[in-house]
């Protein structure tokens, strides 16, 4: 099955081609359809080259869902399927209000289960830093949400008079020798500590036996040298969208 998978986030939108369990042609659009609708349309056409059978969407920005429905119909002549708690996920939801679980979190859990099995902890480095937990049944039993790296660096810049906005990535020194280096070092090493502590906390019910997988734009940068038994899977969310669509989807 060939699909376009779309992960609509608050900071950026990711699109990719899902074909027979593999994800390729991945691209990211900062600001998404609200800021760059033409880029979204052009990318959708490019990714769909050769034909696709549908479009699977996880959106945490409800205000742009109508625009994605319209763009998909105009560009590809089909209606997208939006992932919800009622989609066929491959696991049950042991959660008081499943309708409140973000579609991206459900896609992460579905993709993680299909690739790694359960019990499982998924760590997603997005605008927020999300942790999803599946037990052995498998059932989604909850998780953790903390502010993500983009929020931290933007907040420091916006709420202080002298701290600059820092572009994260690349090497960081043992000790920051400039304001930019100090912020980057705090983000990188600080978030390693957050991930280690929360993974250890979430592992306790499983006796440390849950597999751990990380995804999202900053996962590899933060976790390099973190000494954490964790798989890195940058296409996990898009893969999960493909898995859910193949199981039947939801509109």
C-alpha positions as MATLAB code, in Angstrom:
seq = 'XXXXXXXXXXXXXXXXXXXXXXXXXXXXXXXXXXXXXXXXXXXXXXXXXXXXXXXXXXXXXXXXXXXXXXXXXXXXXXXXXXXXXXXXXXXXXXXXXXXXXXXXXXXXXXXXXXXXXXXXXXXXXXXXXXXXXXXXXXXXXXXXXXXXXXXXXXXXXXXXXXXXXXXXXXXXXXXXXXXXXXXXXXXXXXXXXXXXXXXXXXXXXXXXXXXXXXXXXXXXXXXXXXXXXXXXXXXXXXXXXXXXXXXXXXX';
ca = [
       0.000    0.000    0.000;
       1.267    3.478   -0.929;
       0.128    6.400    1.232;
       1.031    9.943    2.063;
       1.362   10.373    5.826;
       1.088   13.847    7.359;
       2.070   14.744   10.927;
       0.622   18.207   11.639;
       2.427   19.741   14.603;
       2.406   23.118   16.273;
       5.857   24.120   15.018;
       6.173   22.243   11.744;
       4.453   19.628    9.596;
       6.115   16.425    8.368;
       5.057   14.581    5.224;
       6.314   11.271    3.890;
       5.540    8.348    1.629;
       4.527    5.096    3.328;
       4.964    2.074    1.084;
       4.835   -1.557    2.236;
       5.945   -0.702    5.757;
       8.751    1.669    4.745;
       8.819    5.470    5.008;
      10.635    7.632    2.450;
      10.501   11.056    0.769;
      10.246   12.734    4.182;
      10.068   16.527    4.265;
       9.290   19.115    6.929;
       7.511   22.440    6.463;
       8.026   24.989    9.206;
       4.732   26.646   10.073;
       2.750   24.026    8.139;
      -0.246   24.780    5.972;
      -1.150   27.976    7.778;
       2.147   29.629    6.831;
       3.145   27.730    3.663;
       0.062   26.271    1.940;
       1.700   26.290   -1.493;
       4.721   24.377   -0.186;
       2.388   21.801    1.364;
       0.565   21.348   -1.929;
       3.797   21.115   -3.948;
       5.287   18.589   -1.542;
       2.150   16.483   -1.554;
       2.275   16.266   -5.348;
       5.979   15.427   -5.292;
       5.620   12.718   -2.658;
       2.588   11.246   -4.435;
       4.497   10.838   -7.715;
       3.779    7.319   -8.961;
       0.361    7.271   -7.307;
      -0.952    6.780   -3.781;
      -4.014    5.070   -2.335;
      -4.797    7.549    0.407;
      -3.635   10.117    2.939;
      -3.286    9.487    6.683;
      -3.128   12.513    8.988;
      -2.298   13.083   12.649;
      -3.133   16.646   13.621;
      -2.708   18.428   16.947;
      -3.853   21.719   15.379;
      -7.638   21.375   14.879;
      -7.899   24.818   13.310;
      -6.064   23.680   10.158;
      -7.841   20.341    9.637;
     -10.354   21.812    7.178;
      -7.512   23.294    5.161;
      -5.813   19.891    4.959;
      -9.061   18.260    3.838;
      -9.474   20.883    1.130;
      -5.851   20.723   -0.019;
      -5.875   16.930   -0.195;
      -9.038   16.886   -2.302;
      -7.723   19.604   -4.621;
      -4.259   18.082   -4.963;
      -4.944   14.344   -5.015;
      -8.703   14.051   -5.477;
      -9.287   12.113   -2.256;
     -10.302   12.771    1.337;
      -7.679   12.327    4.061;
      -8.217   10.055    7.058;
      -7.578   11.721   10.406;
      -6.362    9.503   13.240;
      -8.469    9.610   16.423;
      -8.935    7.440   19.507;
     -11.575    5.542   17.514;
      -9.120    4.487   14.797;
      -7.971    0.837   14.686;
      -4.733    1.298   16.590;
      -3.642   -2.258   17.336;
      -3.933   -1.735   21.094;
      -6.621   -0.896   23.623;
      -6.886    2.416   25.462;
      -6.752    2.070   29.243;
      -7.253    5.790   29.736;
     -10.075    7.778   31.369;
     -10.668   10.191   28.466;
      -9.173    8.632   25.323;
     -10.602   11.405   23.146;
      -8.063   13.750   24.742;
      -5.011   11.784   23.570;
      -3.195   13.603   20.783;
      -3.265   11.922   17.377;
       0.519   12.120   17.136;
       0.815   10.246   20.437;
      -1.489    7.518   19.140;
       0.530    7.262   15.922;
       3.773    7.000   17.916;
       2.323    4.198   20.011;
       0.939    2.340   16.977;
       4.215    2.621   15.092;
       6.251    1.671   18.138;
       4.135   -1.395   18.820;
       4.395   -2.571   15.203;
       8.182   -2.152   15.112;
       9.285   -2.966   18.665;
       6.492   -4.802   20.478;
       5.319   -4.217   24.040;
       5.804   -3.216   26.806;
       7.114   -0.016   25.287;
       8.016    3.580   26.090;
       8.070    6.056   23.195;
       9.824    9.414   23.637;
       8.909   12.066   21.048;
      10.975   15.260   20.814;
       8.550   17.790   19.322;
       7.218   21.158   20.424;
       6.419   19.215   23.579;
       8.505   16.296   24.884;
       6.019   13.406   25.017;
       6.328    9.963   26.583;
       3.852    7.214   25.633;
       3.545    3.949   27.552;
       2.160    0.625   26.330;
       1.937   -2.350   28.656;
       2.246   -5.989   27.625;
      -1.480   -6.582   26.859;
      -0.890   -4.293   24.766;
      -2.779   -1.283   26.122;
      -2.026    2.406   26.092;
      -1.869    3.289   29.786;
      -0.769    6.928   29.662;
       2.418    8.923   29.539;
       4.144   12.183   30.369;
       4.186   15.602   28.672;
       6.869   18.217   29.351;
       7.820   21.419   27.486;
       9.997   20.672   24.472;
      13.262   22.216   23.351;
      11.690   24.769   20.964;
       9.486   26.074   23.763;
      12.415   26.404   26.151;
      14.704   28.335   23.825;
      11.922   30.563   22.474;
      10.655   31.338   25.984;
      14.130   32.310   27.190;
      14.490   34.704   24.265;
      11.008   36.215   24.537;
      10.958   36.658   28.327;
      14.448   38.091   28.838;
      16.069   41.294   27.636;
      19.507   39.942   26.769;
      19.242   36.241   25.932;
      19.280   35.497   22.179;
      17.177   32.925   20.361;
      19.464   29.974   19.705;
      19.397   27.530   16.816;
      20.035   24.123   18.354;
      22.212   21.406   16.858;
      25.872   20.644   16.258;
      28.621   20.256   18.825;
      28.403   21.652   22.340;
      31.445   22.353   24.554;
      31.943   20.937   28.068;
      31.296   24.443   29.451;
      29.568   27.266   27.610;
      31.984   30.042   26.639;
      29.267   32.295   25.217;
      25.613   32.939   25.928;
      24.652   30.879   22.868;
      26.842   27.960   23.931;
      25.507   28.124   27.485;
      21.891   27.926   26.289;
      22.624   25.088   23.845;
      24.524   23.131   26.495;
      21.714   23.608   29.009;
      19.191   22.381   26.464;
      21.165   19.346   25.298;
      22.481   18.003   28.592;
      19.480   19.166   30.595;
      17.073   17.289   28.365;
      19.215   14.149   28.585;
      18.619   14.295   32.323;
      14.877   14.770   31.872;
      14.687   11.770   29.545;
      16.805    9.527   31.787;
      14.801   10.354   34.917;
      11.397    9.967   33.288;
      12.324    6.737   31.510;
      13.581    5.313   34.823;
      10.332    6.361   36.496;
       8.161    4.852   33.743;
      10.187    1.622   33.689;
       9.448    0.791   37.334;
       6.094   -0.960   36.734;
       7.839   -3.139   34.124;
      10.930   -3.946   36.153;
      13.042   -2.165   33.550;
      11.851   -4.529   30.802;
      10.032   -2.039   28.553;
      11.727   -1.233   25.264;
      12.486    2.454   24.743;
      12.409    4.245   21.397;
      12.907    7.940   20.656;
      11.725    9.974   17.690;
      11.395   13.628   16.711;
      13.709   16.268   15.337;
      16.037   16.681   18.327;
      16.139   13.073   19.541;
      19.487   12.116   18.015;
      21.162   15.401   19.028;
      20.024   15.245   22.654;
      20.578   11.538   23.231;
      24.028   11.219   21.644;
      26.281   10.164   24.506;
      23.384    9.880   26.936;
      24.215    6.266   27.892;
      20.555    5.280   27.558;
      19.400    1.970   26.084;
      17.158    3.549   23.489;
      16.467    3.000   19.793;
      16.358    6.070   17.550;
      13.574    6.025   14.967;
      13.113    9.364   13.148;
      10.190    8.171   10.978;
       8.205    6.486   13.754;
       5.203    8.863   13.730;
       4.769    8.682    9.958;
       5.199    4.914   10.067;
       2.496    4.698   12.736;
       0.139    6.696   10.536;
       0.667    4.178    7.756;
       0.078    1.252   10.112;
      -3.205    2.747   11.340;
      -4.411    3.497    7.804;
      -3.733   -0.095    6.739;
      -5.849   -1.301    9.656;
      -8.826    0.732    8.465;
      -8.273    4.361    9.358;
     -10.826    6.869   10.648;
     -12.330    9.988    9.070;
];
